[in-house]
Amino acid sequence: DLEMEESSYTVSSEDRRLGGSFESNRGRLPMPITGGYQIVNRFGQYAVDGVKGHVMLDNKGINIKGQSGAQARSVFDGTVSAIFNYSGSWVVIVSHGTYLSVYTNLANVSVSRGQKVTTRQTLGRIGGDGIMQFQLRRGSTPLNPMAWLGK
């Protein structure tokens, strides 16, 4: 039944509402980290310093260095859609309708999968080197977080 199959691909009205309100906050989202911070790698391609030749890396997000004990925090209301361990640190993904925010290099996690979170809610503590990579995606497309975060 084609009609039924098509409906399984539609975005729920809840997702559409949340995605719409996320979109309307472009440029106003809070920093995904508590306390003082500096952005150490920006979004997109960059040359690696101190390497002979032209080594380009593609950053799917931004890398933010926080102070000791800094916490990752949700940039918007949403639902924790995934938590997993990657190379010995934790990654939390929060779904905001059609958008996702990704928080990497966490030493521990203070939320659970399926949990609803609110803007600025703590997700976990950032790992030893104090650097968190933060990504924003619409579906699978990486977005430049700098365009979405408030100054």
C-alpha positions, -999 to 999 in steps of 0.1 A, spaced: 0 0 0 18 31 -13 -1 56 8 9 39 40 45 37 30 46 74 21 32 84 55 60 67 73 84 92 58 65 123 69 79 144 98 56 144 128 38 177 136 58 178 169 91 175 150 80 201 125 70 225 153 103 220 172 123 223 140 105 255 131 111 271 165 148 259 163 151 276 129 136 309 142 163 310 169 192 310 143 219 334 156 204 333 191 213 298 205 233 297 237 269 285 236 269 247 242 294 250 270 294 265 305 319 292 316 346 309 297 356 294 263 375 299 232 369 285 197 400 266 187 388 252 153 362 266 131 337 249 108 348 237 74 381 231 58 413 243 74 450 237 69 469 218 96 497 240 111 532 227 112 527 200 86 547 201 54 526 203 23 490 213 23 471 190 47 435 201 48 410 188 73 373 192 72 357 201 105 320 191 106 315 214 136 335 237 158 359 228 185 354 248 218 380 248 246 364 254 280 377 259 315 384 229 338 352 212 347 332 228 320 298 212 312 282 206 278 247 220 277 219 217 252 215 246 229 177 241 226 147 221 238 148 186 224 151 149 230 183 129 236 183 107 206 216 89 211 244 85 236 275 64 227 311 60 235 336 69 208 374 64 213 370 64 251 348 95 255 310 101 253 290 116 225 254 130 231 231 137 202 200 158 209 172 159 183 153 192 178 127 181 153 145 180 119 177 194 135 204 176 156 230 190 179 260 168 186 283 171 217 315 151 217 344 144 240 324 141 272 340 125 303 305 116 316 269 120 307 241 133 330 211 125 307 197 93 292 185 83 258 149 94 251 150 121 278 135 155 270 159 183 277 155 220 278 177 249 265 209 252 286 203 219 304 236 201 313 243 170 293 276 160 308 312 171 317 337 178 290 367 155 289 403 160 302 417 183 275 386 206 279 379 206 242 344 197 229 335 194 193 300 207 187 281 199 155 247 210 142 230 191 115 198 194 95 192 157 87 227 145 77 239 179 64 264 196 87 256 233 94 281 260 105 273 264 142 287 299 142 257 311 122 234 296 148 250 305 181 245 340 197 275 362 199 
